[in-house]
């Protein structure tokens, strides 16, 4: 990778920032519910604090790829640990965590008049899926009315395994987050099975 910062690096860093914002929304919801098994301080102590100031102020210019990869790993293990710890204490919390994810998604809602292809691009610009070179999402069909894609690999399984968690929890909450993002438009997410997903017009 180039030793100079380019748009792709800012794009990826932005997605890391969004995931950390989601983590903080979960922590806030947990505190409001009196779930004190994980606090911001406990999370930082367990896996390290992830501070995200302007990229150009902190990145290691001699190792841009490695530096960003480390931050992706840190935010992934933080999210996996947080969710696993909360659910290990009480599995019924999943319903509230789904609502938290949905409300967080609504903070990043797409505009009302938008095509499926545009909406998919916004999802790609918002949600973290490893490094660009991982090529996680393979598009099978793309148009303003419908986008179908396949997840070629799960880049976060290793982090969930490290905390003895179930990575399908992430998939469930991600679907809720996307539903929140699409809440004010005529599109909806469908899970087709076999790691295939679809965004299409409601009622089609």
Secondary structure, DSSP 4 states (H G I P E B T S, - for coil): --SS--HHHHHHHHHHHHHHHHHHHHHHHHHHHT--SS-HHHHHHHH-------HHHH--TT-HHHHHHHHHHHHHHHHHHHHHHHHHH-GGGHHHHHHHHHHHHHTTPPPSS--HHHHHHHHHHHS--S-GGG--EEEEEE-SSEEEEEE---TTHHHHHHTT--THHHHHHHHHHHHHHTTTSSEEEEEEETTEEEEEETT-
